[in-house]
Amino acid sequence: MNEQVNRTYRSPRRAESARQTRELIRAAAARLFTDQGISATTMRQIAKEAGVAERTVYTAFPTKTALFNEVVDVRTVGDELPIPVSDRAEFTAAQAETDPTKAARIFVDYGTALLERAGQLVMAAFESSGADPDMREFCRRGADATAANLRTVAQAWERNGMLRDGLTADAAAAMLFALASPHVHQLLRRDQGWDVESYRDWLTSTIATTVLRDS
């Protein structure tokens, strides 16, 4: 008796089409979330902006919160690979570097690129968090994860003897949390109109003179 084996077949062309559609939806959502706010943006508007049917948006993302979370996740790391910030090569390089000036530059370069991609979305979530419990939870989780990552950096710098005299790793982490926050990035880049190089140079210099010892 022949045994029939059912196999799932997935067309590479269909999979690529689905990936591209998902990318279109994410890009459209990012534009609308930052331009008009999360609460004011509807799935119908996102579908129109992406040039797809509303049903297609809901098939890919069952809720607006799920869509927002994926948009931010991808923008934060810069790709679709399931590798968190804490395991990214650029992030770990800032911990391994033993020259304070170079460590500050590596840290700021990576953090600035991250905020250029995702900072406005994070700020949109903060602006909606007062009335939206999902955004409030997103902000809480994001702040906790960021604080943990910055504590890891500060502890590495402490082990390498790079912190200023009398500065603990906890205090250094708190200073990094404030200085490299999306709020300060938004204030200087968007509200004050600084170009990205001016922002990057200021942040590098400030961290070098307030957190790290002289080279």
N, C-alpha and C positions, 0 to 999 in steps of 0.2 A: 504494500500500500504506500503510495507516494504521499509524503508529507509536504504540504504547501506552506512556504514561509512568506509571510507578508513583510515587505520591506518598505520603509518610508523613503520616498524619493523627494529630494529637494533640488529644484532647478537652480543652478548658480546664477542664471540670469534673473530669475524671480527674486532670489535672495538679495542680489545687488540692487534691484529696483526697489525693494522694500527698504533697504538701507538708505538709499538716496531719498526716498520719500520721507523717512524718519528724520533725516538731516534737514530737509526742506522745512518740515514742521518745526523742528527745534529752532532753526534760524528765524523763522517768522515769529515764533513765540518770543524769542529773545528780543527782537525789535519792538514788539508791542508791549511786552512787560516793562522795558526800560523807557519807552516813549510815553505810555499812557498809564502805567501802573498795573499791578497784578489784579487787583480787585475789579478794575474797570475793563479788563480784557476778557473776552469770552472765547470759548472754543470755536464758535462760528466765525468770529473775526480772525482767529488764527488760521482757520481753514481757508478763508478768502485770501489772506495775506500769502499763504503758502501755495495757493492755486490748486487745492485739492478739495474733495468733498468733505463735509463735516463728519460724515460716517467714517472716513479714512482716518481722521484725527482720533476719533474715539476708539477705533480699532487698535491703533498704535499706543494710545495713552488713555486709559479709562477715565482719568480725572485730570483736571487742570493742575492739581498739586503734583501728581505723578509726572506730568509733562515738565512743570517747573523744576522739580528735583533733578530730572535727567538733564535738562538744559544746564543747570548750574554745575552738576557733576562733570559733564563733558567740558564745559568752559573752564572749570577750575583746573583740571589737569591738562587740558589742551588736546585730548584725543579720547578715543573710546576704549582704550585698554583698561582692564580692571586693576589698575595699580594706584593705590592711594598716594596722596601727597607725601606722607611720611616715608614711603619707599622709593620715591623718585630720585634719580641720580643727582640732580641739581640740589635737592634738599639735603641729601646726606653729604654732599660735597661741602656744604657750608659748615657742617659739624666736624668734618675730618680736617679741614684747613687749619693750620696752626699759626699762620700769619694773620694778625687782627685786621689789617687793612684789606687783605684779600678775602678773608672770611666775610667781612661786612659787604664787600662788593658782590660776592657770590650770592649771599643771602638776599640782598636787595634786588639784584638782577632777576632772580627767580620769583620773588614776591611781587615785584612790579609787573612782570609778564602775566602772573596769575591775576592780579587786580585789573590789569588792562582788559583781560578777557572776561572776568566775572564780577568785578567790583560793582558795576552799576546794577547788576541783577541782585547782588546781595543787599545793596542799599534799597532797592525796590521792595525786597522782602521786609526789611526793617520798617519801611514806611507803611506797609500793610499789616504789620504784626499787631498793632493795637486792636484792630477789629477782626482779624483773621487768626483763629487758633492754630491752623496748619502752618501759617507763616511764623507765628510766635514759636512754635515747636522747632521749625527749621532754623530760626535764629538762635535758639538755645543750643541745639545740637551743633550748629556751626561754630558758635563761640567756644563751646567745650572742646571740640576737635582742634580748633586753632590754638587755644590755650595749651592743650596737651602737646601739640607739635612745637610750639615756641618754648615750652619748658624743656623739651628734649634738646633743642638747639642751645638754650642757655646752660643746661647741665653739661653739654659737650664743651662749650666754651670755658666753663668753670674748670673742668677736668684738664683742659689744655692750658690753664693758667692765663687766659686771655681777658678775664673780666677786670674792670677797674678795682683798685684797692677798696675793700670794705663793701663791695657789691655782691650780694648773694645771687645764686641762680634764680631763686623765686622772684627777687626784685628785678633782675635783668629780664626775665620772661614777661613780667608785668609791663615793663617799659617797652619791650618789643611789641607786645599786644596793643599798646596805645599808639606807638609811633607808626607801625606798619598796618594800621587798621584800614578797612575800607572807608571809614568815615573821614579820616585824614586824607586819604587818596582822593575821595570825592571832593573834599573841600579845596584842595590845591589844584587838582587836575581839571575839574569841571567848574567849580564855583569861581576860583581865582584865575583860571585859564592858563595855568602853567603847562609848558610842554613836558613830554615824558622825560626828557633828559634832565631838565631842571628838577623835576620831582625826584628822579633817581639819584642825582648828585646830592640834593639836600638830605635825603633819607640816609644815604651812605655816610655822609659827613656827620650827621646827627648821632647815628648809632656809634660811629667810630669815636666820637668825643664824649659821649655820655654813658655808653655801655662797655666799650672795650678799652683796654689799656693801649698806650702808644706802642707802635711797632718797634 
